[in-house]
Amino acid sequence: MGTKSVTDASFAADVLSSPLPVLVDFWADWCGPCKMIAPALEEIAEELAGKVSIVKMDIMENTQVPGDIGVQSIPLLVLFKDGKAVAQKLGAAPKSQLKGWLEGAL
């Protein structure tokens, strides 16, 4: 399935109301580290399909949710369970570290 994009308008339905845990990747097109981790997140989304959804939010096109959450640096990964942020990871990391962190947080 891979990752999908969410917007300020779809955030409540796609993330907060999701029956599965949702990992939100806050990113921007100009962010090099964001682009570096994107392929790893796509692979992790496939590998953990059914356990977690991975979505991407462009902070330049969507400012409401990142502002409400307090996003100050990117890439920022925030894991939501039952509508609440339960874990976050700032910065780029190799796929093995990203997957290990996510599995530990699930």
MODELLER restraints for C-alpha pairs under 7 A, 6 or more apart:
rsr = mdl.restraints
at = mdl.atoms
rsr.add(forms.Gaussian(group=physical.xy_distance, feature=features.Distance(at['CA:1:A'], at['CA:46:A']), mean=5.88, stdev=0.5))
rsr.add(forms.Gaussian(group=physical.xy_distance, feature=features.Distance(at['CA:2:A'], at['CA:42:A']), mean=4.94, stdev=0.5))
rsr.add(forms.Gaussian(group=physical.xy_distance, feature=features.Distance(at['CA:2:A'], at['CA:45:A']), mean=5.01, stdev=0.5))
rsr.add(forms.Gaussian(group=physical.xy_distance, feature=features.Distance(at['CA:2:A'], at['CA:46:A']), mean=5.43, stdev=0.5))
rsr.add(forms.Gaussian(group=physical.xy_distance, feature=features.Distance(at['CA:3:A'], at['CA:42:A']), mean=5.73, stdev=0.5))
rsr.add(forms.Gaussian(group=physical.xy_distance, feature=features.Distance(at['CA:3:A'], at['CA:45:A']), mean=6.20, stdev=0.5))
rsr.add(forms.Gaussian(group=physical.xy_distance, feature=features.Distance(at['CA:3:A'], at['CA:54:A']), mean=5.15, stdev=0.5))
rsr.add(forms.Gaussian(group=physical.xy_distance, feature=features.Distance(at['CA:3:A'], at['CA:55:A']), mean=5.11, stdev=0.5))
rsr.add(forms.Gaussian(group=physical.xy_distance, feature=features.Distance(at['CA:3:A'], at['CA:56:A']), mean=6.85, stdev=0.5))
rsr.add(forms.Gaussian(group=physical.xy_distance, feature=features.Distance(at['CA:4:A'], at['CA:54:A']), mean=6.98, stdev=0.5))
rsr.add(forms.Gaussian(group=physical.xy_distance, feature=features.Distance(at['CA:4:A'], at['CA:55:A']), mean=4.86, stdev=0.5))
rsr.add(forms.Gaussian(group=physical.xy_distance, feature=features.Distance(at['CA:4:A'], at['CA:56:A']), mean=6.12, stdev=0.5))
rsr.add(forms.Gaussian(group=physical.xy_distance, feature=features.Distance(at['CA:5:A'], at['CA:55:A']), mean=5.48, stdev=0.5))
rsr.add(forms.Gaussian(group=physical.xy_distance, feature=features.Distance(at['CA:5:A'], at['CA:56:A']), mean=4.75, stdev=0.5))
rsr.add(forms.Gaussian(group=physical.xy_distance, feature=features.Distance(at['CA:5:A'], at['CA:57:A']), mean=5.91, stdev=0.5))
rsr.add(forms.Gaussian(group=physical.xy_distance, feature=features.Distance(at['CA:6:A'], at['CA:55:A']), mean=6.39, stdev=0.5))
rsr.add(forms.Gaussian(group=physical.xy_distance, feature=features.Distance(at['CA:6:A'], at['CA:56:A']), mean=6.07, stdev=0.5))
rsr.add(forms.Gaussian(group=physical.xy_distance, feature=features.Distance(at['CA:6:A'], at['CA:57:A']), mean=5.43, stdev=0.5))
rsr.add(forms.Gaussian(group=physical.xy_distance, feature=features.Distance(at['CA:7:A'], at['CA:57:A']), mean=6.25, stdev=0.5))
rsr.add(forms.Gaussian(group=physical.xy_distance, feature=features.Distance(at['CA:7:A'], at['CA:62:A']), mean=6.00, stdev=0.5))
rsr.add(forms.Gaussian(group=physical.xy_distance, feature=features.Distance(at['CA:8:A'], at['CA:62:A']), mean=5.58, stdev=0.5))
rsr.add(forms.Gaussian(group=physical.xy_distance, feature=features.Distance(at['CA:8:A'], at['CA:64:A']), mean=6.11, stdev=0.5))
rsr.add(forms.Gaussian(group=physical.xy_distance, feature=features.Distance(at['CA:8:A'], at['CA:65:A']), mean=5.77, stdev=0.5))
rsr.add(forms.Gaussian(group=physical.xy_distance, feature=features.Distance(at['CA:15:A'], at['CA:22:A']), mean=5.94, stdev=0.5))
rsr.add(forms.Gaussian(group=physical.xy_distance, feature=features.Distance(at['CA:15:A'], at['CA:83:A']), mean=6.90, stdev=0.5))
rsr.add(forms.Gaussian(group=physical.xy_distance, feature=features.Distance(at['CA:16:A'], at['CA:82:A']), mean=6.64, stdev=0.5))
rsr.add(forms.Gaussian(group=physical.xy_distance, feature=features.Distance(at['CA:16:A'], at['CA:83:A']), mean=3.90, stdev=0.5))
rsr.add(forms.Gaussian(group=physical.xy_distance, feature=features.Distance(at['CA:17:A'], at['CA:83:A']), mean=6.11, stdev=0.5))
rsr.add(forms.Gaussian(group=physical.xy_distance, feature=features.Distance(at['CA:20:A'], at['CA:51:A']), mean=6.60, stdev=0.5))
rsr.add(forms.Gaussian(group=physical.xy_distance, feature=features.Distance(at['CA:20:A'], at['CA:52:A']), mean=5.61, stdev=0.5))
rsr.add(forms.Gaussian(group=physical.xy_distance, feature=features.Distance(at['CA:20:A'], at['CA:53:A']), mean=6.67, stdev=0.5))
rsr.add(forms.Gaussian(group=physical.xy_distance, feature=features.Distance(at['CA:21:A'], at['CA:52:A']), mean=4.99, stdev=0.5))
rsr.add(forms.Gaussian(group=physical.xy_distance, feature=features.Distance(at['CA:21:A'], at['CA:53:A']), mean=6.39, stdev=0.5))
rsr.add(forms.Gaussian(group=physical.xy_distance, feature=features.Distance(at['CA:21:A'], at['CA:79:A']), mean=6.96, stdev=0.5))
rsr.add(forms.Gaussian(group=physical.xy_distance, feature=features.Distance(at['CA:21:A'], at['CA:80:A']), mean=5.64, stdev=0.5))
rsr.add(forms.Gaussian(group=physical.xy_distance, feature=features.Distance(at['CA:21:A'], at['CA:81:A']), mean=4.64, stdev=0.5))
rsr.add(forms.Gaussian(group=physical.xy_distance, feature=features.Distance(at['CA:22:A'], at['CA:52:A']), mean=5.59, stdev=0.5))
rsr.add(forms.Gaussian(group=physical.xy_distance, feature=features.Distance(at['CA:22:A'], at['CA:53:A']), mean=4.69, stdev=0.5))
rsr.add(forms.Gaussian(group=physical.xy_distance, feature=features.Distance(at['CA:22:A'], at['CA:54:A']), mean=5.72, stdev=0.5))
rsr.add(forms.Gaussian(group=physical.xy_distance, feature=features.Distance(at['CA:22:A'], at['CA:79:A']), mean=5.72, stdev=0.5))
rsr.add(forms.Gaussian(group=physical.xy_distance, feature=features.Distance(at['CA:22:A'], at['CA:80:A']), mean=5.17, stdev=0.5))
rsr.add(forms.Gaussian(group=physical.xy_distance, feature=features.Distance(at['CA:22:A'], at['CA:81:A']), mean=6.66, stdev=0.5))
rsr.add(forms.Gaussian(group=physical.xy_distance, feature=features.Distance(at['CA:23:A'], at['CA:53:A']), mean=6.16, stdev=0.5))
rsr.add(forms.Gaussian(group=physical.xy_distance, feature=features.Distance(at['CA:23:A'], at['CA:54:A']), mean=4.71, stdev=0.5))
rsr.add(forms.Gaussian(group=physical.xy_distance, feature=features.Distance(at['CA:23:A'], at['CA:55:A']), mean=6.19, stdev=0.5))
rsr.add(forms.Gaussian(group=physical.xy_distance, feature=features.Distance(at['CA:23:A'], at['CA:77:A']), mean=6.53, stdev=0.5))
rsr.add(forms.Gaussian(group=physical.xy_distance, feature=features.Distance(at['CA:23:A'], at['CA:78:A']), mean=5.63, stdev=0.5))
rsr.add(forms.Gaussian(group=physical.xy_distance, feature=features.Distance(at['CA:23:A'], at['CA:79:A']), mean=4.33, stdev=0.5))
rsr.add(forms.Gaussian(group=physical.xy_distance, feature=features.Distance(at['CA:23:A'], at['CA:80:A']), mean=6.23, stdev=0.5))
rsr.add(forms.Gaussian(group=physical.xy_distance, feature=features.Distance(at['CA:24:A'], at['CA:54:A']), mean=6.04, stdev=0.5))
rsr.add(forms.Gaussian(group=physical.xy_distance, feature=features.Distance(at['CA:24:A'], at['CA:55:A']), mean=4.99, stdev=0.5))
rsr.add(forms.Gaussian(group=physical.xy_distance, feature=features.Distance(at['CA:24:A'], at['CA:56:A']), mean=5.62, stdev=0.5))
rsr.add(forms.Gaussian(group=physical.xy_distance, feature=features.Distance(at['CA:24:A'], at['CA:57:A']), mean=6.89, stdev=0.5))
rsr.add(forms.Gaussian(group=physical.xy_distance, feature=features.Distance(at['CA:24:A'], at['CA:77:A']), mean=5.56, stdev=0.5))
rsr.add(forms.Gaussian(group=physical.xy_distance, feature=features.Distance(at['CA:24:A'], at['CA:78:A']), mean=5.22, stdev=0.5))
rsr.add(forms.Gaussian(group=physical.xy_distance, feature=features.Distance(at['CA:24:A'], at['CA:79:A']), mean=6.28, stdev=0.5))
rsr.add(forms.Gaussian(group=physical.xy_distance, feature=features.Distance(at['CA:25:A'], at['CA:55:A']), mean=6.12, stdev=0.5))
rsr.add(forms.Gaussian(group=physical.xy_distance, feature=features.Distance(at['CA:25:A'], at['CA:56:A']), mean=4.60, stdev=0.5))
rsr.add(forms.Gaussian(group=physical.xy_distance, feature=features.Distance(at['CA:25:A'], at['CA:57:A']), mean=6.06, stdev=0.5))
rsr.add(forms.Gaussian(group=physical.xy_distance, feature=features.Distance(at['CA:25:A'], at['CA:75:A']), mean=6.79, stdev=0.5))
rsr.add(forms.Gaussian(group=physical.xy_distance, feature=features.Distance(at['CA:25:A'], at['CA:76:A']), mean=5.94, stdev=0.5))
rsr.add(forms.Gaussian(group=physical.xy_distance, feature=features.Distance(at['CA:25:A'], at['CA:77:A']), mean=4.68, stdev=0.5))
rsr.add(forms.Gaussian(group=physical.xy_distance, feature=features.Distance(at['CA:25:A'], at['CA:78:A']), mean=6.75, stdev=0.5))
rsr.add(forms.Gaussian(group=physical.xy_distance, feature=features.Distance(at['CA:26:A'], at['CA:56:A']), mean=6.05, stdev=0.5))
rsr.add(forms.Gaussian(group=physical.xy_distance, feature=features.Distance(at['CA:26:A'], at['CA:57:A']), mean=4.97, stdev=0.5))
rsr.add(forms.Gaussian(group=physical.xy_distance, feature=features.Distance(at['CA:26:A'], at['CA:58:A']), mean=6.12, stdev=0.5))
rsr.add(forms.Gaussian(group=physical.xy_distance, feature=features.Distance(at['CA:26:A'], at['CA:59:A']), mean=6.27, stdev=0.5))
rsr.add(forms.Gaussian(group=physical.xy_distance, feature=features.Distance(at['CA:26:A'], at['CA:74:A']), mean=6.38, stdev=0.5))
rsr.add(forms.Gaussian(group=physical.xy_distance, feature=features.Distance(at['CA:26:A'], at['CA:75:A']), mean=5.77, stdev=0.5))
rsr.add(forms.Gaussian(group=physical.xy_distance, feature=features.Distance(at['CA:26:A'], at['CA:76:A']), mean=5.23, stdev=0.5))
rsr.add(forms.Gaussian(group=physical.xy_distance, feature=features.Distance(at['CA:26:A'], at['CA:77:A']), mean=6.31, stdev=0.5))
rsr.add(forms.Gaussian(group=physical.xy_distance, feature=features.Distance(at['CA:27:A'], at['CA:34:A']), mean=5.77, stdev=0.5))
rsr.add(forms.Gaussian(group=physical.xy_distance, feature=features.Distance(at['CA:27:A'], at['CA:57:A']), mean=6.19, stdev=0.5))
rsr.add(forms.Gaussian(group=physical.xy_distance, feature=features.Distance(at['CA:27:A'], at['CA:58:A']), mean=5.13, stdev=0.5))
rsr.add(forms.Gaussian(group=physical.xy_distance, feature=features.Distance(at['CA:27:A'], at['CA:59:A']), mean=5.94, stdev=0.5))
rsr.add(forms.Gaussian(group=physical.xy_distance, feature=features.Distance(at['CA:27:A'], at['CA:74:A']), mean=5.81, stdev=0.5))
rsr.add(forms.Gaussian(group=physical.xy_distance, feature=features.Distance(at['CA:27:A'], at['CA:75:A']), mean=5.27, stdev=0.5))
rsr.add(forms.Gaussian(group=physical.xy_distance, feature=features.Distance(at['CA:28:A'], at['CA:58:A']), mean=5.15, stdev=0.5))
rsr.add(forms.Gaussian(group=physical.xy_distance, feature=features.Distance(at['CA:28:A'], at['CA:59:A']), mean=5.83, stdev=0.5))
rsr.add(forms.Gaussian(group=physical.xy_distance, feature=features.Distance(at['CA:28:A'], at['CA:60:A']), mean=6.23, stdev=0.5))
rsr.add(forms.Gaussian(group=physical.xy_distance, feature=features.Distance(at['CA:33:A'], at['CA:75:A']), mean=6.73, stdev=0.5))
rsr.add(forms.Gaussian(group=physical.xy_distance, feature=features.Distance(at['CA:33:A'], at['CA:92:A']), mean=5.56, stdev=0.5))
rsr.add(forms.Gaussian(group=physical.xy_distance, feature=features.Distance(at['CA:34:A'], at['CA:75:A']), mean=5.22, stdev=0.5))
rsr.add(forms.Gaussian(group=physical.xy_distance, feature=features.Distance(at['CA:34:A'], at['CA:92:A']), mean=6.92, stdev=0.5))
rsr.add(forms.Gaussian(group=physical.xy_distance, feature=features.Distance(at['CA:37:A'], at['CA:92:A']), mean=6.13, stdev=0.5))
rsr.add(forms.Gaussian(group=physical.xy_distance, feature=features.Distance(at['CA:40:A'], at['CA:95:A']), mean=5.20, stdev=0.5))
rsr.add(forms.Gaussian(group=physical.xy_distance, feature=features.Distance(at['CA:44:A'], at['CA:99:A']), mean=6.54, stdev=0.5))
rsr.add(forms.Gaussian(group=physical.xy_distance, feature=features.Distance(at['CA:45:A'], at['CA:53:A']), mean=6.60, stdev=0.5))
rsr.add(forms.Gaussian(group=physical.xy_distance, feature=features.Distance(at['CA:45:A'], at['CA:54:A']), mean=5.80, stdev=0.5))
rsr.add(forms.Gaussian(group=physical.xy_distance, feature=features.Distance(at['CA:59:A'], at['CA:66:A']), mean=6.45, stdev=0.5))
rsr.add(forms.Gaussian(group=physical.xy_distance, feature=features.Distance(at['CA:74:A'], at['CA:90:A']), mean=6.71, stdev=0.5))
rsr.add(forms.Gaussian(group=physical.xy_distance, feature=features.Distance(at['CA:74:A'], at['CA:91:A']), mean=6.34, stdev=0.5))
rsr.add(forms.Gaussian(group=physical.xy_distance, feature=features.Distance(at['CA:75:A'], at['CA:90:A']), mean=6.05, stdev=0.5))
rsr.add(forms.Gaussian(group=physical.xy_distance, feature=features.Distance(at['CA:75:A'], at['CA:91:A']), mean=5.13, stdev=0.5))
rsr.add(forms.Gaussian(group=physical.xy_distance, feature=features.Distance(at['CA:75:A'], at['CA:92:A']), mean=6.58, stdev=0.5))
rsr.add(forms.Gaussian(group=physical.xy_distance, feature=features.Distance(at['CA:76:A'], at['CA:89:A']), mean=5.90, stdev=0.5))
rsr.add(forms.Gaussian(group=physical.xy_distance, feature=features.Distance(at['CA:76:A'], at['CA:90:A']), mean=4.58, stdev=0.5))
rsr.add(forms.Gaussian(group=physical.xy_distance, feature=features.Distance(at['CA:76:A'], at['CA:91:A']), mean=6.20, stdev=0.5))
rsr.add(forms.Gaussian(group=physical.xy_distance, feature=features.Distance(at['CA:77:A'], at['CA:88:A']), mean=5.39, stdev=0.5))
rsr.add(forms.Gaussian(group=physical.xy_distance, feature=features.Distance(at['CA:77:A'], at['CA:89:A']), mean=5.10, stdev=0.5))
rsr.add(forms.Gaussian(group=physical.xy_distance, feature=features.Distance(at['CA:77:A'], at['CA:90:A']), mean=6.32, stdev=0.5))
rsr.add(forms.Gaussian(group=physical.xy_distance, feature=features.Distance(at['CA:78:A'], at['CA:85:A']), mean=6.49, stdev=0.5))
rsr.add(forms.Gaussian(group=physical.xy_distance, feature=features.Distance(at['CA:78:A'], at['CA:87:A']), mean=5.83, stdev=0.5))
rsr.add(forms.Gaussian(group=physical.xy_distance, feature=features.Distance(at['CA:78:A'], at['CA:88:A']), mean=4.30, stdev=0.5))
rsr.add(forms.Gaussian(group=physical.xy_distance, feature=features.Distance(at['CA:78:A'], at['CA:89:A']), mean=6.60, stdev=0.5))
rsr.add(forms.Gaussian(group=physical.xy_distance, feature=features.Distance(at['CA:79:A'], at['CA:85:A']), mean=5.68, stdev=0.5))
rsr.add(forms.Gaussian(group=physical.xy_distance, feature=features.Distance(at['CA:79:A'], at['CA:86:A']), mean=5.79, stdev=0.5))
rsr.add(forms.Gaussian(group=physical.xy_distance, feature=features.Distance(at['CA:79:A'], at['CA:87:A']), mean=5.20, stdev=0.5))
rsr.add(forms.Gaussian(group=physical.xy_distance, feature=features.Distance(at['CA:79:A'], at['CA:88:A']), mean=6.09, stdev=0.5))
rsr.add(forms.Gaussian(group=physical.xy_distance, feature=features.Distance(at['CA:80:A'], at['CA:86:A']), mean=5.73, stdev=0.5))
rsr.add(forms.Gaussian(group=physical.xy_distance, feature=features.Distance(at['CA:87:A'], at['CA:105:A']), mean=6.62, stdev=0.5))
